[in-house]
Amino acid sequence: MFFSVIIPVYNRPDEIEELLQSLVLQEDRGFEVVIVEDGSEKTCKHLIPVFQQQLDIHYFFIPNVGQGFARNYGMRNSKGDFLVMFDSDCIIPPNYFSSLKSAIVTRNLDAFGGPDAADSGFSVVQKAMNYSMTSKLTTGGIRGKLKNLGKYQARGYNMGLSREAFEKSEGFIDPNKGEDIELSIRLKKLGMKLELVEEAYVIHRRKNTLWGFFKQSYSFGQNRVNVSRYHPEAIKLVHVLPAVFLLFVLALAIAVFVLQSDSIILIGGVFTLAIWKVAVFLDSTLVNKSIIIGLVSVVTSFGQLSAYGLGLIVESLRKLLKG
C-alpha cells in the first residue's frame, strides 16, 4: 500500500515545518507528501528544498479556495492508493503509517478517521483545550472514543480514504464548513466502510489563545448546521446539548441578576451547574495531573459548550430564515 499525504496550508510555514519533520521520522516510509498552498501570503515554499532529500514531496500553489477544495486539488494530483489528510498544526507519531496500514488491511477499510492527543510540551491552556475537546463531561467525549467504531465521523485534521472512495465520492463539496463530517456521512451512504482507527492518532496543537479556541468552537456549532443542509439527520441530541447548556446558563443569569429570584428551582439549577464545574475540575486535574490545568479546564469547557451552542443556535435561525 502506498499513501499520499495531503496537506493544505494557509499562512503557516512554521507549523508545517514541524509536521514535515515528524514525517521524516516515520517507521513506514511508503508515502508521498503533497502540499497545497491555498493562496497564502506567507508561503512554505522555501521549506521544500530542505525536505526534498528526505521525503517524496510535491508542492502546489493555488488561489485561495478553502481547505476542502484545496484537499481535493491535492488528491487529484497525487498517486497513492490511499489518501491521508492532515492539518498543518499536527505532529505525526513515528508508528502512524505502520499502525494505519495494519488497520486498513485487517479491517478492510475504505476510509478512516483518527483521534488527536495533546503533547507533553503543550502550554497549560492548550492542555486544557485538549481536555475540553476530548472529555466525556463535554461533547468532546464523542471524538475518538466510541464503542461502535463505525459510527465515527472523521475530522479533516486526521482522516483518509482510498483512491476508489475518492473517485466515487469526488471528495469535498464544501470548502470549509464541516466539509469533513459531510464527506464522512456521504461515504457511508455510498456503501464505503469508514471507521475510527484509534491507534492512528496525531498530536494536534489546536489554537494558542482562549479567544481563538472559543471562535473555533462557535464555528463548529455553525458547521454542524451547515452539514444538516446536505444531511438532515446530521444533527443529533448530543449536538443539541451545548445549545441547551447555553440556554440553561442564560436562564440562570436572568433569574439571578434580573428577576432576583430565590426559588428552589433556581437554587437547584445553580447547584447543578456548580456540580458540573467541580466534576470538570477534578477530572481534568486527575487526567492532566495538574490543579492549574484543572482550573483552566473549567473555563475552556464552559466556553467551548457555550460557544458551540451559540453557533448552533445562530446558524439554525439563519437556516430557518433562508431555507
N, C-alpha and C positions, 0 to 999 in steps of 0.2 A: 504494500500500500504506500502510495506517495501522497503526501499532504501539500496543499497550498495554503500558506498563512496569509490571510487578507487583513491589512491594517489601514483603515482610513485615518488620516491625521490632519488636524487643523490647528495651526499656530502652536504646536507643542514639540519643538525639536528636542528639548531637554528630556521630556518623558520618553520619547521613542528611543532615545539612545540607551536608556536603561532596559527597555523592552528588548531591543536587539541584542544587547549584551547577555540577557538571560537566555535568548535563543541560541547564542553561540555555545552555551554550556549544556545544551540538551544531550541526553544519552543517545537518543534515536535521532539521527541527522537526516532522515528520509523526508525532507521537506524543502520547498522553496518559499521565499518571502516576497510578497507583493505589497508594496507601499503605494497608497493612493493619496497624494497630497491634494486635499479638497479645497483648492483656491486659497491656500494660506498666504499671508504676507510674510510670516516668519517660517520659512521652509526648513525642511530637514535634509535637503539635497546634499549638503556638504558632508553628511554622515555616510552617504552611500559608498564612496571610495574607501572609507575606513573599514567597512564591514564586508566589502566585496571579496576579500581574500578568505573570509571565514564563513560566509553564507552565500547561498544561491539566491541573490537578492535582485529585485526588479523595481524600478521607481517610475511612477507616472504622476504627472501634474495635470489636473483638470480644473475647469472653472467650478466654483462652489456650487454643489448640488445637494448637500446634505449627506449625512453618513450612510443612510440606507442605500442611496443611489451610488455613492462612492464605493460601497462594498460590492454592488452589482458590477460596476466597472472592473473592479479588481478580479472578481470571479470570472468574468468573461475573458479577461486577459491572463488567466492562469492555466496551468496544465496538469494540476493534481487530480488524483482520483477522488480525494476527499478534501473539502474546502473548510478551513478553520478560521474563525474570525476573532480578533482581539481588539480591545480598545487600546489607545496609545498609553493609558495610565496603568497598564497591567505589567506584572512581572511573572514570568513563567517558570515554575519549578523544574529542575533538571529531568525528572522522570515523567513529565507531562505526556509526551507523544508515545512513549512506550506503554504507559497506562491506558491512554486513549485507544491505541491500536488494538490492544488486547480486548477492551470492552466492545469495540465495534465488531470485531471478528466473532467473539464468543456469543454476543447477544444479537448479531445480525442487524445492526442499526443502520438506518438510512440517514439519521440526523441525531444530534445530541445537544445538550446544554450542560455546562459545568458550573459549579458554585464558585464563590470567591471567598477569600480569607484575608485577615489582617497580618501584617508583618511585625516582628518584634521591634523594628525600628520606627514604627509609626508614632506620631505625636499622640498626646492624651486625647485631643479632640478627634483625631482620625480613628483611634481605637474605640472611642465612644460612638462615633458614627457607624463603625462596623458592627458594633453590638446592636444598635438600633435597627440596622438593616438585616440582621440575621436572628434576632431573638424571637422566641415564641410569645413573649409578652407584647410584641408589636406585630404588625403584618409582615415583618421581616421573617417570621418563622416559616413562611412558605417558600423561601429562597434556598434551594439546595437541601431541604430537609423534608422529604416526602416518603411515606411508606409505599405508595404506588408510584414508582419512578416514571411510569408512562404518562402521568398527569402533569409532569413538569413543562413549563413554558420557558423556553430558552431565552436568555438575555444576550444582547449583542456583544457584550464585553468578553463572552466566552461561550461560543456556540459554533456549530458546524453542520454541514450537510454534504451528502455525496454529490458527485457530478451529475448523476441521473436525477436526483432530487432537485438540484438547481435548475436543470433543463426543463423538468416538468412544471416546476412552480414559477420559473422565471425570476426567482429572487424576491427582493423587496418591492413593494408597490407604494410605499410611503417613505419620504426622505428622512424623517426624523421625529415621528410621533407615535412611539410604541410599535415601530415597524418590526422589531424583533419578535414581540408577542404575536403580532398579526401573522407573521410568517410561520411561527410555530403552530398556530391553530390551523392555518391553511395546509401545511404539510401533512398534518394528521388527517385532515379531511380528504387529502389526496391519497390516503392509504399508506403514508410513509410511517415507519417506526421511529419515533423520536422519544428518547428517554434521558433522564438525568444520569450523568456519569460522575458519581461523587468523587472518585479518585482523580479526576481530571480538573483540578481546581487551579485558580490563578490568584496571585496576590494583587489585590485591587486597591489602589491608593485613595480613590474617591476624592471628594473636594477637600480643600485645605482650610476652609472657613465655615463657621456655622451658617452664615447667611447664604453662602453658595450651596450648602447641603440642603437648607430649607427650600431654596429656589428649585433645586433638583427634585425634591420630594413633591413640591407643588406641580411640577411638570409631569411627574409620574402619575399623579391623580388625573391630570388632563389627558395624558396619553391613554389611560385605560378607557376613558370615554371615547376617544378617537378610534380605538380598536373596535369598540362596540358598533361603530358605523359600518364596519365590514362584517363583524361577527356579533350580533346582538347578545349572544349567550356569554360574551367575554366578561361581563360584569356579574360577579357572584357575591354572596353575602360577605365573604372575607374582604372584598374590595370596598364594600359599603360601610364597614365598621369604622374606618377613620372618620368618615363624614358624621356618623352617629356620635363618635367620640367628641368631635369638634362642637356639634350642636349641644351635646351634654354639658361641655365646659362653658359654652356661651350662656346656656340657661342658668347654670350655677352662678356665673358672674352677674347676670341681670338680677337674679333673685337676691344676691347678697348686697350688691352695690347700688342698685336702682330701687328695687322693691323693699330692701332691708328686711327681708323675711327671716324668721327663725323657726320655720316649721320643721317637723320631724323628718319630712321627706327631704328637705334641703340639707339638714344635718346628715342624713343617710347618704346623700349624694356626695357631699364634701368628704365624708369618711371613706366612701368607696374610692374616690379619686386619690385620697391620701394613701390608702392601702396599695393601690396600683403603683404609686410613686415609690413607696418603700420596697415593694417587690422588685421593681426595676433596679433600684439602688443595690439591694442585697444580691440579686442575681448577677448583675454586672460586676460588682465587687468580687464575687467568688470566681466568675469566669475569667476576669482580667487580673485578679489578684492585686487590686488597687482600689482603695477607697476613693481617691480622686477621680479615677475613671468612672467609678460607680456614681459619683455625684454628677459628673458631666453627662453621663448616660441618661439621667433623668431629664436633663434639658434637651438632649438630642432626640430622645424618644418622644417626649411631649411635642417638640417642634415637628418631628417627622410625621406623626399621626395627624396633627393639626393642619400642616401644610398639604399633605396628601388629600385629606378630607376637603380642604378648601378648593384645591384644584379639581377634584371630582365634582363638587357642587357647582362651581363656576362653569366648567365645561359642559356639565349636564344641562344647565339652564341655557347655555349657548346652543346646544344641540336641540333643545326643545323649541327655542325661538326660530332657529334657522332650518331645522329639519335634518 
